[in-house]
Amino acid sequence: MAQYAIIAVIVLSIILVSLILLRPSVTTAQGGKMLAFIAFFILPIVATVFGASIHLENSKSTQFCLSCHVMEPYGKSLYRDDPAYLPAAHFQNHRIPKESACFSCHTHYTMFGDLTSKMRGLKHIYMYYLATPPPKLTLYEPFQNRECLYCHAGARSFEETTPHNAMQQQLADNSMSCITCHNKIHDVANLDKAKPWKGPAT
Amino acid sequence: MTGNASRLELSLRRSAYLLIAGLIVQGVTLIWAHPASFLLFMSLGGTLVLAGIITFLIAIVTH
C-alpha cells in the first residue's frame, strides 16, 4: 500500500515537473515559485526517502531472497515433506512468518548487517550479474544461536525439555551451537531425495 | 534581465530532465522486487534526483 502511495508521489512529481518544463513562465508568479519548489525539491526528496525505506522493508521478503535463481533450491527446501528439515518445519508450521521466512533466521545478512555484510551484498550482485556464483553456497560466519533463541528463549517447551534444560548457558553464550544437533538445515544437495510438500490444502 | 531569465529557464529545464529521469528509474524499481532494484533505486535514481535537486537549487540561488 505504501509502495503505491510513493509511486503516486513520483507520478505527481513527474506531472508537475513536466508542466513547469512545458510552461516555465508559470514560475514568474509567487504561486508558480511555490509549485516549482514543491515539484523540484519537496516531492523528489519524499519519494527518495520513503522509497528507500520501502525497498529496505521489501528486502526482508521471502520473494525478494528467492528472486535470485541461486536461491531457488533454498526456497524449495521450505517445501520438503520431512519435519527433520529445520527450515521446512518452521515454515510449514507458521513458526516463522511465511512472507519473511529467510530474514527470520538470517537477520544480520547483507543490508541488515554491519558494513562488511553490506559489502558482501554488493559482491553478491556483482557475482550474480557479472561473474559466476560458486556452485556450493556457504555462510560467511557460523550460524549464531541468537537467531533461534530470539523465539525459543523463555519458551517452556524449549527450556523444560531435555537436553535443552541442561545446556542453557552454552546455548546462550554460543559455545554450543543449536545446529550441532538440529543439523538438517536446507540440505540442498539431497533435496530430490525428500518428498515435496505441495502446500496447504485449500 | 532577459538573459538571466533564459539562463534560469535553461537551468530549470536541465533540472527537470534529471528529475524526470531519476523519478522514472525510482518508480520502475519500486515495482520490481529484486536485489538489483534497490541498488538501481539508490545509485541511478538517487543520483539523478540529487543532481536534479542540486541543479534546481543552484538555479534559484544564482539567478
Interface residues (C-beta under 8 A of the other chain):
Chain A: Q3 I6 I7 I10 V11 S13 I14 V17 S18 I20 L21 P24 T27 A36 F37 F40 F41 P44 I45 A47 T48 G51 A52 I54 H55 L56 N58 S59 S61 Q63 F64 S67 C68 M111 G121 L122 H124 I125 Y128 Y129
Chain B: E9 L12 R13 S15 A16 Y17 L19 I20 G22 L23 I24 Q26 G27 T29 L30 I31 A33 H34 P35 A36 S37 F38 L39 F41 M42 G45 G46 V49 L50 G52 I53 F56 L57 I60
